[in-house]
């Protein structure tokens, strides 16, 4: 059986048009490929086809139509589509078809851990992992007769301004807390610790770049791939690579200094806050370590926030900024348990 790879978003556009839409008949529905998977982000390759890849869709119908449409889909789907099995499984996931039939509201609740259709509070935004938001705003919509999917995707495309500013303040704060440690650890002979800290700062600097670009960041497998497509990434990538690969402190520090100053200029050019005067590095409290004094940028972000709850909230960051567990960030319902952190701080 010959199988020709095409990106999943393309394959499933044809799967919907040629197979699923005809069997649904006159039932009003929306159709999309959203949610989990490298294919939703458009990053799938032929390698992806060995694991959890194939014809799949979400079909969104009215609550009263769910059961009947599910029965029709279960009974009428073909065995294969373009030589790809329509029913497939992987690891411990059982073999079955992947045409999910449900309401738009129910799918959103499962994807985000909450219902966004009535509007979202700052707390709601902070407790949804960015990968889960990407699963809504990326992917492809194949049918949307009432425009409900388009309206929701537009509403969730990016953070409200105050949430954005607070998260950017938190990200700059992460850099301010550790940039001097790269030199201090090297000074006492801990080059491994210095390299480890440099790696953390490389990731945190990339996090600043995502926020300045107004782009959600994906989970770790695709973090670098998505970063490479950001505005300014071509300029940032060489010093980021040098900082991550450096085997001595002077090389490491010189690369990080270049990164900090590039990001500082991007921050000023963004217009998100008042410009920071002299956005360059300086010694850390008289010690011979070059730092940006990123607290200046964090404070400028906080000063621009109008929401009183966010303005007084400590800069702990969103769930993606303070949690590093795949088991938390890949499951929005688990991340919702972290709401207590914010309510306890406010």
C-alpha positions in Angstrom: 0.0 0.0 0.0 1.6 3.2 -1.2 1.2 6.2 1.1 2.3 9.7 0.0 3.0 12.2 2.7 1.2 15.5 2.6 0.9 17.8 5.6 -1.9 16.7 7.8 -3.8 20.0 7.5 -3.9 19.4 3.7 -4.8 15.7 4.0 -7.6 16.5 6.4 -9.0 19.3 4.2 -9.5 16.6 1.6 -10.8 14.1 4.1 -13.5 16.5 5.2 -14.5 17.6 1.7 -14.5 14.1 0.2 -15.6 11.9 3.0 -17.0 13.5 6.1 -19.0 16.4 4.7 -21.0 14.2 2.3 -21.9 11.7 5.0 -23.2 14.5 7.3 -25.7 15.6 4.7 -27.9 18.6 5.7 -26.9 18.7 9.4 -25.5 22.1 10.2 -22.0 21.8 11.5 -18.5 23.3 11.7 -15.4 21.3 11.0 -11.7 21.8 11.9 -8.4 20.2 12.8 -7.5 21.8 16.1 -6.0 20.8 19.5 -3.0 18.5 20.0 -0.3 17.4 17.7 2.6 18.7 15.6 0.3 18.7 12.6 -2.0 21.3 14.1 1.0 23.6 14.3 2.0 22.8 10.8 5.3 21.1 11.9 4.6 17.6 10.8 6.9 15.7 8.4 7.0 12.2 7.1 8.5 11.2 10.4 5.2 12.2 12.1 3.2 9.5 10.4 4.6 6.7 12.6 2.8 8.0 15.7 -0.7 9.4 16.2 -1.0 10.8 12.7 -3.7 10.3 10.1 -7.2 11.3 9.0 -8.8 13.1 11.8 -11.2 16.0 12.5 -13.4 17.7 15.0 -17.1 18.1 13.9 -19.0 20.7 15.9 -22.8 20.4 16.0 -25.7 21.5 18.2 -26.0 19.5 21.5 -29.2 17.9 20.3 -27.4 16.5 17.2 -24.3 15.0 18.8 -25.6 11.5 19.4 -27.1 11.1 15.9 -24.1 12.5 14.1 -21.8 10.3 16.1 -23.7 7.2 15.1 -23.7 8.2 11.5 -20.0 8.9 11.5 -19.2 5.6 13.3 -21.3 3.6 10.8 -20.2 5.2 7.5 -16.5 6.1 7.7 -14.4 4.1 5.2 -11.6 1.8 6.2 -8.9 4.0 4.6 -8.5 7.4 3.0 -5.8 7.8 0.4 -4.2 4.6 1.7 -4.0 6.0 5.3 -6.0 4.0 7.9 -9.0 5.9 9.2 -9.0 3.9 12.4 -5.6 4.0 14.1 -4.0 4.0 17.6 -0.6 4.4 19.1 1.2 3.4 22.3 -1.6 2.8 24.8 -4.2 4.7 22.8 -6.7 2.2 21.3 -7.4 1.9 17.6 -10.4 3.9 16.6 -11.5 6.6 14.2 -10.5 10.2 15.0 -13.5 12.1 13.9 -14.7 13.7 17.1 -18.3 14.9 17.2 -19.2 17.3 20.0 -20.3 20.9 20.6 -17.9 23.8 20.2 -18.4 24.8 23.8 -17.5 21.3 25.1 -14.4 21.1 22.9 -13.2 24.5 24.2 -13.7 23.5 27.8 -11.7 20.3 27.2 -8.9 22.1 25.4 -8.6 25.1 27.8 -9.9 23.8 31.1 -12.6 26.5 31.2 -15.3 28.0 29.0 -14.0 31.2 27.3 -17.2 32.0 25.4 -18.5 34.4 28.1 -15.3 36.3 28.3 -12.0 35.7 30.2 -10.6 37.3 33.3 -6.9 37.9 33.8 -6.8 34.9 36.1 -8.3 32.8 33.3 -5.6 33.9 30.8 -2.7 33.2 33.3 -3.8 29.7 34.0 -4.1 28.4 30.4 -0.9 26.9 29.0 0.2 28.6 25.8 0.3 25.3 23.9 -3.4 24.8 24.7 -4.2 28.3 23.3 -2.1 27.5 20.2 -4.4 24.5 19.8 -7.3 26.8 19.3 -5.8 29.6 17.2 -3.6 27.4 14.9 -4.7 24.4 12.9 -7.3 24.8 10.2 -11.0 25.4 10.0 -12.8 23.6 7.1 -16.4 24.7 7.7 -17.8 27.5 10.0 -21.2 28.5 8.7 -22.1 30.8 11.6 -18.6 32.2 12.1 -18.4 30.9 15.7 -15.0 29.3 15.4 -13.5 32.4 13.7 -14.9 34.7 16.4 -13.5 32.6 19.2 -10.1 32.1 17.5 -9.8 35.9 17.0 -10.8 36.6 20.6 -8.1 34.1 21.8 -5.4 35.1 19.3 -3.4 37.0 21.9 -3.5 38.2 25.5 -5.3 41.4 26.5 -2.8 44.3 26.8 -2.6 44.3 30.7 -2.0 40.6 30.9 0.6 40.9 28.1 2.4 43.6 30.0 2.4 41.7 33.2 3.7 38.6 31.6 6.5 40.6 29.9 7.4 42.2 33.2 7.6 38.7 34.7 9.8 37.5 31.9 12.2 40.4 32.2 12.2 39.7 36.0 13.4 36.2 35.4 16.4 37.6 33.6 17.1 40.2 36.2 17.2 37.5 38.9 19.9 35.4 37.4 22.0 37.2 34.8 24.7 38.1 37.3 25.0 34.5 38.5 26.6 33.4 35.2 29.7 35.3 36.1 29.6 34.6 39.9 29.5 30.8 39.4 32.4 31.0 36.9 34.4 33.1 39.3 34.3 30.4 42.0 35.3 27.7 39.4 31.8 26.3 38.8 31.8 26.3 35.0 29.1 23.7 34.8 26.8 25.8 36.9 27.7 28.9 34.8 26.8 27.0 31.6 23.6 25.7 33.2 22.6 29.3 34.1 23.5 30.5 30.6 21.2 27.9 29.2 18.3 29.0 31.4 18.9 32.6 30.4 19.0 31.7 26.7 15.5 30.1 27.1 14.3 33.1 29.1 15.6 35.5 26.5 13.7 33.5 23.8 10.6 33.8 26.0 11.0 37.6 25.9 11.2 37.5 22.1 8.0 35.5 21.9 6.2 38.0 24.1 7.5 41.0 22.2 6.4 39.4 19.0 2.9 38.7 20.4 3.2 35.0 19.6 2.3 32.0 21.9 5.2 29.7 22.5 4.7 25.9 21.9 5.9 23.1 24.1 9.6 22.2 24.2 9.8 20.1 21.1 8.8 23.0 18.8 10.1 25.9 20.9 13.2 26.5 18.8 11.3 25.9 15.5 8.7 28.5 16.4 11.3 30.9 17.7 13.2 30.8 14.3 10.1 32.2 12.7 9.8 35.2 14.9 10.6 38.7 13.8 14.2 39.4 14.7 15.1 35.8 15.2 17.8 35.9 12.5 19.7 38.5 14.5 19.1 36.9 17.9 19.9 33.3 17.0 23.7 33.5 16.4 24.5 35.0 19.9 21.9 32.7 21.5 23.7 29.7 20.0 27.1 31.1 21.1 25.9 31.6 24.7 24.5 28.0 24.8 27.6 26.4 23.3 30.3 28.5 25.1 32.9 26.6 27.0 34.3 29.6 28.9 32.8 32.5 30.8 34.1 35.4 28.6 32.6 33.9 25.5 29.4 33.1 27.3 29.1 36.6 28.8 29.9 38.4 25.5 27.1 36.4 23.7 24.6 37.1 26.4 25.4 40.8 26.4 24.6 40.9 22.7 21.3 39.1 23.3 20.3 41.4 26.1 21.0 44.5 24.1 19.2 43.2 21.0 16.1 42.4 23.1 16.3 45.8 24.8 16.2 47.5 21.5 13.3 45.3 20.4 11.4 46.2 23.6 11.9 50.0 23.0 10.8 49.6 19.4 7.6 47.7 20.4 6.1 50.8 21.9 4.6 48.7 24.7 6.1 50.9 27.4 7.9 54.2 27.6 11.4 53.8 26.1 14.1 52.8 28.5 17.0 55.2 28.4 20.4 53.7 27.7 19.2 50.2 27.0 22.7 48.7 27.3 24.5 46.6 29.9 26.4 47.8 32.9 28.4 46.2 35.8 26.4 44.5 38.4 26.7 46.6 41.6 30.4 47.3 40.9 31.1 43.6 40.3 32.8 42.7 37.1 29.8 41.0 35.5 27.9 42.7 32.7 24.1 42.7 33.2 21.2 44.6 31.5 19.5 45.6 34.8 16.4 44.1 33.3 14.4 45.3 36.3 14.1 48.6 34.5 12.2 46.9 31.7 10.0 44.9 34.2 9.1 48.1 36.1 8.2 50.0 32.9 5.8 47.2 32.0 4.2 47.3 35.5 3.9 51.0 35.3 1.8 50.7 32.1 -0.7 48.2 33.6 -4.1 49.6 34.3 -5.8 46.5 35.9 -5.4 47.0 39.7 -5.3 43.2 40.4 -2.5 42.6 38.0 -0.7 45.8 39.0 -0.3 44.6 42.6 0.3 40.9 41.8 3.9 39.6 42.4 5.7 38.8 39.2 5.5 35.0 39.4 4.5 34.7 35.8 1.8 32.7 34.0 1.7 28.9 34.3 4.2 28.6 31.4 6.6 30.9 33.1 6.8 29.2 36.5 5.8 25.6 35.8 8.1 23.3 33.7 6.2 20.0 34.0 4.9 18.5 30.8 2.2 16.7 32.8 0.9 20.1 33.9 1.3 22.1 30.7 -0.1 19.5 28.4 -3.4 19.2 30.4 -5.3 22.4 30.8 -7.6 20.9 33.5 -4.5 20.3 35.7 -3.2 23.8 35.1 -6.5 25.1 36.4 -5.6 23.8 39.8 -2.9 26.5 39.9 -5.5 29.2 40.2 -5.1 29.0 43.9 -1.5 30.3 43.6 -2.8 33.6 42.2 -5.7 34.0 44.5 -3.4 33.4 47.5 -1.0 36.1 46.3 -3.6 38.8 45.6 
